[in-house]
Amino acid sequence: MSNCINSGIRKIFIMTQFNSFSLNRHLSRTYSFGNGMNFGDGFVEDAKNKNVEHILILSGDHLYRMNYMDFVQRHVDTNADITVSCVPMDDSRASDYGLMKIDKTGRIVQFAEKPKGSDLKAMRVDTTLLGLSPQEAEKHPYIASMGVYVFRTETLLQLLRWQYSSCNDFGSEIIPSAVSEHHVQAYLFNDYWEDIGTIKSFFDANLALTEQPPKFEFYDPKTPFFTSPRFLPPTKVEKCKIVDAIISHGCFMRNCSVQHSIVGVRSRLESGVELQDTMMMGADYYQTESEIASLLAEGKVPIGVGENTKIRNCIIDKNAKIGRNVIIANADGVQEADRAKEGFYIRSGITITLKNATIKDGTVI
């Protein structure tokens, strides 16, 4: 959304999928373009009848900063039916993406979705064609699709309505088929881009923001990132050790240690807490001091992290109640586990405490 706003794009339609209530609420509360129309008001523009020449299609689970008008201009200048934004890719991650081959004009001549083995090796190309130096091209011998496209409107309608009406995916179905029948161009984006559509990539990309200097920077005054204003007070910190961390607004932190971690809004960390390599999503609301004291007196757990709890390599979802003397460390190195009744999952070795979960005093994960 912020990339669209910074690129001067105002006609935006968002298609949400399952579990989308909180996303829809966020969109309707956050983004208004001053014409009395907000997301959630139920407007859809018919591209065919509104004289829209080109349609930009974006994915919602990527992290990057891009001026889309440069991308669209390249699409117009090359007179393409479809233009695919792409990034140079190394050997280690190439098989996770749709890969392409191009000719000397940048036209895509072959597209393979997540190839493996010999099929992967067959997709190696000379990426100096995209303007990379010989040294960069040697490190990044693949061209990977970002899942960001510009379509000529008539081409998109033709593909969706007539040629591939039963298809459900651009990357694995429509784009590979369109390459042989339409003029499909590649557009190089040689800057930070990360697909955060998995638990591990989401976790790694967030924690990478705490590094110095970070690979991705939110603090660009010319292209700011817009989100919902929360009107929270500053965070209160009392005798804490904080190293390479991001602390959001409205937190209470007492005599705790936070290293290489993110602490979300309204988080409460009590005395003796240690967070390391952890992403704490925060809370949707506060509990008063009297409510917290009453819960503790009844042997219950308030929102936040209780005294002397040690947590590492973890995602703590919203409103989690983690008790005193808890250890979340996954010392056995378990890669996958489903323990929803106990308030957590493990994915790719990362422990995830569920939204609104309660982890009782003394629990060891």
N, C-alpha and C positions, 0 to 999 in steps of 0.2 A: 504494500500500500504506500509506504513512504517513497519507494523508488518511482511509483506512478506519479505521486504528487510532485516530487522533485523534478520529474521529466515533463510536467505540464499536462499530464493525462488526467482528465476528469470524468470521462465516460467509462465506468467500471462496473462490471457485473461479476459477482462472486458466487461460485458453486461450492457449497459446503456438503460434506458427506455425513457419516455416522457420528454420534456423540457431539453434535455441533452446537448445542444450546449455548454454551458459554462463549464460543467463538462468535455466534450470531449476536449475542448481547454485547460483546466487546466492540464489534464492528459498528453496531447501531449507536452505541454511546460515544464512540471515539471520532468517527469520520463524518463530517458534514461539510458540504461545499458551498454553503451560504445561499442556496437557492430554495431552501425550505424542504429539500428532499434528502432524507437520510437512508442509509442501508436498513433494510427491513421493512421499507414502505411498499415493497412488492412491485417495483417497476422493472420492466424488461424491454429493451429496445430491440426491435426487429431489424437486424442488420441489412436485410434485403430491401426493406422499404424506407430506410433512413439514409440512403446514399452513403453508407460507410464503405470505403474502398479497401481498407486493411484492418485485420483483427490481430491483436497481440495476445498470445496465450501464455500464461505464467503459472508456475507451480508455487504452492503456498508453503512448502517445507524446505526452502533454500535460504541461505544467508549470504548476501552479497550486496554491493552498492553499484548501481548501473544507471546510466542515462539511456533510457529506452529509445529516445528520439534519434540517437546516433545509429542504433540498431535498425530502426524503421527506415531511416534515410538510406542505409546501405541496401536494404531490401528494395526500395524504390529505384535506386540508382542502377542496380543490376537487373531490373525488370524481372525479378524472380516471382514465381508462384508461391513459393514457401521459402523462408529463411530460418535456419536453425542456428541458435547461438551455441558456441562450442568452446571448450577449454582444452589446452594441451594436457595430456595425462601421462603419468609414469606407469611402469610395469606393475607396481604393487597393487594398484586399485583399478586398472583398466577394465578388468573383467566384471566390475560392478556397474558398468555404464553402457549405454548405447554408443557404439563406435562407428566412425565413418571414414571413407576415403574420398578425396577430392581431386579434381584435375587442376591445371595451372590457373584457371580462372576462378577457382574457389567453388565450382559447382560440385555438389555431392554426387558421386557415381556409384557408391556402395554404402549400405548401412546394415550393421549387425547389432542386435540387441543382446548385451551381456554375453559375448562369446567366451568360450573356454578352450584351453589346450591349443591344438593346431589352428582352430578357427580364430583364436585370439592373435596368434603370431601372424596370421594372414592379414590382419588389419593394421599392421605397422605401416607407417607412412613417413615421408620426409616432411616434418613439420616446419622446416624453413620456408615452405610455401606460404605459411601463415605469418611470416615475418619474424620467426624465432631465430636467434643466433645459432650457429652450428653446435655450440656447447649446450644451449637449452634444448635444442632439437634432439640431441643424443639422450638427454635425461627424460624427455617427454616425447616418445615416438608414436603416440596415439592421439587421435582427435576424438574427444568425448562430447556427446550432446549434453547440454545443460537442462534439457527439458523446457526450454524457453523458445517460443516460435512466433514468427509473423506469417500470417496467411493472407493472400489476396482473398477477399471475401467470397468471390464467386467460386474460387478453387475450394475453399473450406466447405461451402454449402454443397458443392458437387460431390466432394469426397464423403461427407457425412450422410447426405440424403440418398445418393444413388450408388456410388461405387463401393463404399464400405459401411453401409448402414447398420450392419450387425457388429461392427468393431467397437471395442470399449477403451482402447488405449492408443495414444498417439505414438509413444516411443516404440512399442513392440509390434504394432499393427499398421497404423496409417502411414507414418513417415517411411518405413522400409518399402511399402508398396508404392508410395507416391514417387519415389526416387526415379523409377524407370519410366514414368509417364508424364512427369511434370518437371519444371525447372526449379530445382531445390538447391539453394545456396547455403554456404557456411559463413558464419560471422564469428570472428575470433574475439573472445573475451579473455584477455590475459591479465586477470587480476584475481583477488581473493574471491573464491566461490566455494561453498560447502553445502552438500546435500545433507540436511539434518533430519531425514525421514526415518532413521532408526534410533533406538534408545542410545546405542553407543556413540553414534555420530552427533546426536543432540547433546549428550553429556560432554564429549570431548570438545566440541565447538564452544560450548558455554564456558568450560574451565579454561580454555585457551585465551579467553578474554582477560583473564587475570594476569597473564604473562607480561613481561616487560622487555621490549615493546610488544604489544599484541599484534597478531597477524591481521586482525580486523579491528577497525577503530570506529566506535560510535560517535566520537566527539568531533565531527566535521561540521563547522557552522554553516557551510554553503549547502550541504545536503543532510539536514538533520533527520533523525528518525522520530516519527510521531507515534505516540501511544496515548492511552487513556490517562488523564490527570487524576491523581488520587488525593491530593490536598492533605498529605500526611506531615507530621512534624519531623524534624531531623532525628537521626538515630542517637540514642544515649549509650555511651560506652564508659564502663567503669572498670579500670585496672585490667584491661584485656591485652593480649598479644595477637596482633593481626599482621599477617605476612602474605603478600601477593593475593589479595582478596578484593571482592566487590561487595559492599554492604549497602543494601537498599534503604529506603526511607522507613521511618517509624519503628525501628527495632530497639529492643532492650537487651544489652549485653553486659553481663556481670562477671568479671574475673575469669574469663574464658580464653581459649586459644583457637584462632581460626587461620588455617594455612591452605593456600591454593584452593580456595572455596568461594562460593557465591551464597550470600545470605539474603533471602527475599524479604519483601515488605512485611512489616508487623511481626517479624520473628522475635522470639524470646529465647535467649541462651542463658542458662543459670550458671552459678559458680562451679568451676571445675570441668566444664564442658570442653571437649576437644573435637573440633571439626577439621578433617584433612581430606583433600580431594573430594569435596562434597558439594552438591548443589541443593540448597534448601529453598523451596519455592515460596515459603512464607505463609501468611494467613489472610483470610478474607475479612476478619473482624478481630477486635480486641476482647479479651476477658479482663474484667476489673481486678484490682488487687484483692478485694474481698471475695470475689468469685474464685480466684486462684487459691486463696487460703482455705476457703470452704471445701474445695475439691480435694486439696491435699489432706485436710483433716479427716475426710471421709475415705481416704485411701485411693482416691481417683487421680487421674493424670490430666493436668491442664494442657492447653495448646502450647507447643514449643518443645524445648529440650531440657530435661531435668538435670539436677546436680550430678556432677562427676560422670556424666555419660560420654563415651568415646565413640566417635563415628568416623569412618573413612570409606572412600570409594562408594558413595551412596547418593541417590536422588531422594530427597525428602519432599513428598508431594504436599499440596496445600492442606492446612489445618491439622497436620499430623500431631498426635499427642505422644511424645516419647518420654518415658519415665526416668527416674533416677537410676544411676549405676547400671545403665544399659551399655552393652558393647555391640556395635554393628561393624564388623570387620571382614566377614567372609574369609576367615583365616584358612579354611580348607580349599579355597579357590574354586568353589562351585560355579559353573558357568550358567546353568539354567535351573530354575526352581519355581514352582507355583505354590505359594503358601498364603493365599488370599485370606483364609480364615485366621491366620496369625498376623495379618496386616502387611505382608510384604511379598514381593517377587524378586527373583534374580534373573537378569538378562545380560548376556555377554560378560558375566562376572561382576556386574554392577548391581548392588542391592537397591531396590526401589520400595520405599514405604508408601503405602496407598494413601490417597486423599481421604482425610477424616479418620485415618487408622489410629488405633491405640496400641502402643508397645509398652507393656507393663514394666514396672520397676524390676531391675535385675535381669532382664532378658538378655540372652547372648545369641546373636545371629552370626 
